[in-house]
Amino acid sequence: INATNCSNLKIPFGVYWFSYAYTKDMAIKEANRCLSMLKSYHITCPIAFDFEYASVEYAKKKGVTITAELMCDIAKAFLDTVKQAGYIPMLYTNLDFWNRGFKKLNKH
């Protein structure tokens, strides 16, 4: 409803996506799902990817330990997919997760 109203009123808006991916393939699937939901909207602001405590706990329940490298690989897979589709990707995080591993994205 918010996206439709923004579109109807010509208000620029972006999208926030909370991720439960614990593999690169899952992150790409999430990105494609997000993009498919946006097909009928004109998005000019970033698509933000959020991966944090609940994401790590979910992965842990599935038997996967999220390392700094895996966290960066997951984020990069999602963000690259969004960028390749012509949108502006953005990482949304907190200082703890930035320091845990996302700062390594600067090197990619």
Secondary structure per residue as TSV (DSSP state, phi and psi in degrees):
chain	resnum	aa	ss	phi	psi
A	1	I	-	360.0	-44.8
A	2	N	H	-61.1	-43.3
A	3	A	H	-64.5	-41.8
A	4	T	H	-63.1	-45.7
A	5	N	H	-63.6	-42.9
A	6	C	H	-61.2	-44.0
A	7	S	H	-62.2	-46.3
A	8	N	H	-61.9	-34.7
A	9	L	T	-93.2	2.9
A	10	K	T	58.0	40.2
A	11	I	-	-95.7	121.2
A	12	P	-	-62.0	141.9
A	13	F	-	-151.1	160.4
A	14	G	-	-119.4	-169.1
A	15	V	E	-134.3	143.9
A	16	Y	E	-114.8	128.7
A	17	W	E	-124.5	117.3
A	18	F	E	-89.4	128.4
A	19	S	-	-104.1	141.2
A	20	Y	-	-117.0	16.5
A	21	A	-	-67.2	143.9
A	22	Y	-	-130.3	12.9
A	23	T	S	-141.4	162.7
A	24	K	H	-63.0	-40.6
A	25	D	H	-61.2	-41.0
A	26	M	H	-64.0	-38.6
A	27	A	H	-64.2	-40.7
A	28	I	H	-65.2	-41.7
A	29	K	H	-62.6	-41.0
A	30	E	H	-63.3	-43.3
A	31	A	H	-61.3	-44.9
A	32	N	H	-65.1	-36.4
A	33	R	H	-64.4	-45.0
A	34	C	H	-58.8	-47.8
A	35	L	H	-63.1	-38.1
A	36	S	H	-65.8	-30.8
A	37	M	H	-73.4	-16.9
A	38	L	T	-99.6	-2.3
A	39	K	T	-53.2	-35.2
A	40	S	T	-90.8	8.1
A	41	Y	S	-120.0	151.8
A	42	H	-	-97.4	99.8
A	43	I	-	-95.8	120.5
A	44	T	-	-114.5	-14.7
A	45	C	S	-97.4	168.2
A	46	P	-	-62.7	157.0
A	47	I	E	-102.1	113.4
A	48	A	E	-93.7	134.8
A	49	F	E	-106.8	124.8
A	50	D	E	-119.9	127.6
A	51	F	-	-139.5	117.4
A	52	E	-	-152.4	-143.4
A	53	Y	H	-55.0	-48.8
A	54	A	H	-65.4	-32.2
A	55	S	H	-64.1	-45.5
A	56	V	H	-66.0	-42.1
A	57	E	H	-64.9	-39.6
A	58	Y	H	-61.6	-46.4
A	59	A	H	-60.3	-41.8
A	60	K	H	-59.9	-41.1
A	61	K	H	-64.6	-24.1
A	62	K	T	-93.1	5.7
A	63	G	T	85.2	16.3
A	64	V	-	-113.1	128.7
A	65	T	-	-93.8	124.6
A	66	I	-	-87.4	108.7
A	67	T	-	-88.5	169.5
A	68	A	H	-59.8	-41.3
A	69	E	H	-63.9	-44.8
A	70	L	H	-65.6	-41.4
A	71	M	H	-57.3	-44.9
A	72	C	H	-67.1	-40.7
A	73	D	H	-62.5	-41.2
A	74	I	H	-64.1	-49.0
A	75	A	H	-61.9	-44.9
A	76	K	H	-63.0	-39.3
A	77	A	H	-62.0	-45.2
A	78	F	H	-65.2	-50.9
A	79	L	H	-64.0	-39.8
A	80	D	H	-64.5	-39.4
A	81	T	H	-63.2	-43.2
A	82	V	H	-63.0	-44.8
A	83	K	H	-64.1	-43.1
A	84	Q	H	-62.4	-24.7
A	85	A	T	-84.8	-1.3
A	86	G	T	95.4	11.0
A	87	Y	-	-102.5	167.4
A	88	I	-	-91.1	113.6
A	89	P	E	-84.8	150.6
A	90	M	E	-147.6	137.6
A	91	L	E	-91.8	126.8
A	92	Y	E	-110.8	121.4
A	93	T	-	-154.5	179.8
A	94	N	-	-115.5	170.3
A	95	L	H	-60.5	-38.3
A	96	D	H	-60.8	-48.0
A	97	F	H	-72.1	-30.8
A	98	W	H	-59.7	-48.6
A	99	N	H	-70.9	-30.5
A	100	R	H	-65.2	-30.6
A	101	G	T	-177.8	-29.0
A	102	F	G	-63.1	-25.8
A	103	K	G	-61.5	-20.6
A	104	K	G	-70.4	-17.4
A	105	L	G	-61.5	-27.8
A	106	N	G	-59.7	-24.6
A	107	K	G	-86.0	-11.1
A	108	H	-	-86.3	360.0
